[in-house]
Amino acid sequence: MKKYNLMPNYVRKSKKKNKNERIEDNVKPNLLNRNFTTNAPNKVWDTDVTYLIFKGARAYLSTIIDLYDRKVVAYKISKHNDNKLVMDTLNEAISKRKDVSGLIIHSDQGFQYTSYEYKAICESNGITISMARKGTPIDDSPIESWHSLLKKETLYNNNITSLEEYIILVEEWIEFYNTDRIKGKKVNKKKGYKKNDK
């Protein structure tokens, strides 16, 4: 090729788009600016996904809480951290609360929350999307704190033997939190949560 002064035309392979990649065009501004108080239910929800890890096995918990009373509106647990996990959580929350037009839902900039599907569900139900700034967990502190509390009172406060047992305990704790703990925070916070605390 050098002899005949020929140059090869290399065909660049186009990069495959990662399906779990954040869509920058769908990133929304932070409407809360760390003001996490609201005067009525169904005005502001906060949401995130966290890991449930036990001895190398992992599951993912997607949660939506209402910032009015910090109760769990909806949650889903899956072995896969994907769009379906978040969409199922969001759709369940909408079906439970029904009147969500005008509501703000706040999250980080995770790939699920910048997906076209998430945007479409929110827009079709009159929900406004708000997002924490990139790499700023304090902008999303209520749900971060909630997930931290859940792990402290389940994984670190009980003798768990498997991921499956951990998942069952998490589901029981969420029910406990929404019904008993929320009304008696001072009493229950001191003793933590044990499997037989019902």
N, C-alpha and C positions, 0 to 999 in steps of 0.2 A: 504493500500500500504506500510505503514511504517512497519507493522507487517511482511510482506513477503520480506522486503528489496527491494521493486520495486521502480524504479525511472521513472516518466513520461517523455515521449519524446514529448516536446512541438514543435509543428510545427509553425515556425515563418512565418507570412504572409509577403510576399515580398512587399516592399513599391511600391505603384503605382507611376510611373514616371509622374511628373507634365509636361503637354504638353507645359507649358509656362516656362520651366526650361532652363536656359542657358546651351548649350552644350560646356563644357570646351575644348574639342578637336578642336572645330571650332573657338576658340578665336584667333585672328590674332594680330601681332605686330603693334604698332603705327608707321606708315611710315611717318607721317607728322611732328611729334615732334614740334607741334605748329607753323609750317611754313605754314601759310594759304594763301600765295600768289602764283599765277600761271600766266604764260604769254600768255595763250590761253584758249579758251573754251574747254570743254570736256576733260580736263586733270585731274581735281580733283573735285569730288562732295562731299558734306557733307549732312548727313541725320539724322533724328531723328523723334520720335513721341512725341507729347505733348498733354495735356488735354485741352479740351474746356469745362469749367464748368460754369453753370449758375443756381443758386438756387438749388443745389443738383443734377440737371440733368447734364449728361456729355456725351461728344463725344470725339473722338480722331482724331488728325490731324497728318498725316504722310507727311513729306516734304523732297524734295531733292533740294538743291541749288547748283549752279555752283560757285565755289570759284573764278572764273575769274572775274565775274561781279556781283556776289551775287544774280543773278536772280533765280527765281523758275523754275526748270526744270519740275517738276511734283509734284502734291500733291493729297492726297485722304483724305476724312473725313468719319468716320464710327462710329457707336455706339459700336463697338467691337474692343478692342485692341488685335489683333491677327496676325498670320502670313499673312493671306490674305490681310490685310490692307497694310502691307509693301511690299509684293510681287506685288500687284496691282500698287503701286506707282513706284516701280522699273521697272516693265514691261512697264508702260506708259512712263517713262523717256527714256528707251532704244528705244522704238518705235518712240519717238519724235526726238531724236538726231541721232539715227541709227549708226553712226560711233563712237563706244565707245571702240573699242579694244585698250588696253593700258591705259585706264582710271583707276584712283584710286577712290574708293568710301570709305569715312570715316564715322564712326559711333561710338556710344558707344557699350558696350557689352551686349545690350538688347537681350532677348531670340530670337526675330525675326532675328536679325543679326548674331546669331550663329547657326541658323537652317540649316539643310541640304539643304532645298529648296533654301534659299538665296544664300548659297555657290554654289549650282549647277547653278543657273541663272547667277551669276557673272562669274563663270569659263567658262560657255558655250559661253559667250559674250566677253571673253578676258578682263574682269574687275578684277582688283586687290583689295582685301579687306584690309582696314586699320581700326584699332580700337583704341579708346582712352583707357587709362589705367583705370582699375576698380575704380569707385568712384572718378574720376578726371574730373569734367565737363569742366574745363578750357582747357582740351585737345580737346574738341569739341565745343569751344566757338563761332564760327561763326553761327552755327545753333541754339545754345542756345540763343544767342543775337537776332537772327532773330525772333524766337518764342516770345521772351520777347517784342520786338518792336511791333509785330503783336497784342499781347494782350493789350499793352499800347494804341495803336491807334484804337482799335476796342472796346473791352469790357469796357475799362476805359474812353473812350472818347465819348460814345454815350449812349443814354437812351434805353437800350435793355429791352424787356419785356419777351423774351422766348429764349430757347436754339436754336430753329429753326431760329429765327431772328438773333441770334448770328452767326450761321453757314452761313447764307446768307451774312451777313456783312463781315465775314472772306473771303468768296469767292470773294466778290467785292473788298476787300482790296488787295488781292493777285493780281488781275488783275490790279488795280491801281498802286501797287508797281512795277510790271513788266513793265508797260508802261509809267506812268507819274512820279511817285515818284523817280525812279532810276535815271532819267535825271535831276531832280531838287531837290536834297536832301535838300539843305540848305533852300530853300523857304518852302517846304512842311513839313520839320521837325519841324519848328517853329509853324505852325498852327495845326499840327496833322491831323487826318483824320476824317471827318464827312461824314455821309451818302450821302450828296449832293455834296461832293468834287469830281467832275468828270471832 
